[in-house]
Amino acid sequence: MSEERPLIGITLRHELETERFYLARYYGEAVEAAGGAPVHLSLIPRAGYVASVLSRLDGVLLPGSASDVDPARYGRDPLPGLGVVHPLRDETDALVLREVERRALPLFAICFGMQIWNVERGGTLIQDIASRLPAAIKHEQGAPRGRRSHAVRLSGGSLLAELAGAEGAFVNSHHHQAVESVGENLRATAWSPDGLVEAIEDTRADRFAVGVQWHPEIDWEGDEFSTNLFRAFTRAARESQAKRGETLVAAG
């Protein structure tokens, strides 16, 4: 019998015009190739639903989004340059993050996912880089989306530096918001040339929880660093799966 794959929950996106949930194919494909089994999570902001689904999962991936985090979630008024806000996405991801924290599940947060994770930990965001920091480099590179358009500096000793095998990397860039203040039990571990935070990691040794501002799921096959990120996340989910199995056996 083949080994059972760890179940990785991935929250969906919300298209307001058609009321559809959707998700780019690359997230699930990257998880599957790394040895996980992707499970799409509907944007239903009900605590009972979220708790029930996450009780069966071994890890969570929070993907990017065409929307922005509602600044009300971090106590700010909306400023010029703020994009569209999708309440179903914000509210569901927030519930998912609280359940991830309660269960100490492995977490991989990408772009918007990293931003809302930081906000849920008490951090804040720059609502629009171009209007707030006009001297910043271009962070919305456009097409082709897989092109690595700028460098990031990686903190020595961080998980990201270990996975990159270096203290720097080249990444793609598709965001107009950024982390401003870093939330509780988090630390910045990557920065773009203009000093903006490009990655955060949980400071607690017993957690696998990492967020990146770029999109490693795009052209993950062509980038060893991206492949390593998904493999490390899936390994952590496999360890979580084993612990969950031990708990179920003990309870039985």
Secondary structure as GFF3:
##gff-version 3
##sequence-region A 1 252
A	DSSP	beta_strand	7	11	.	.	.	ID=ss1
A	DSSP	beta_strand	13	15	.	.	.	ID=ss2
A	DSSP	beta_strand	20	22	.	.	.	ID=ss3
A	DSSP	alpha_helix	25	33	.	.	.	ID=ss4
A	DSSP	beta_strand	37	41	.	.	.	ID=ss5
A	DSSP	alpha_helix	47	54	.	.	.	ID=ss6
A	DSSP	beta_strand	59	62	.	.	.	ID=ss7
A	DSSP	three_ten_helix	71	74	.	.	.	ID=ss8
A	DSSP	alpha_helix	87	103	.	.	.	ID=ss9
A	DSSP	beta_strand	107	110	.	.	.	ID=ss10
A	DSSP	alpha_helix	112	120	.	.	.	ID=ss11
A	DSSP	beta_strand	125	126	.	.	.	ID=ss12
A	DSSP	alpha_helix	129	132	.	.	.	ID=ss13
A	DSSP	beta_strand	150	154	.	.	.	ID=ss14
A	DSSP	alpha_helix	159	164	.	.	.	ID=ss15
A	DSSP	beta_strand	168	171	.	.	.	ID=ss16
A	DSSP	beta_strand	178	179	.	.	.	ID=ss17
A	DSSP	beta_strand	186	191	.	.	.	ID=ss18
A	DSSP	beta_strand	197	202	.	.	.	ID=ss19
A	DSSP	beta_strand	209	212	.	.	.	ID=ss20
A	DSSP	three_ten_helix	220	222	.	.	.	ID=ss21
A	DSSP	alpha_helix	224	251	.	.	.	ID=ss22
###
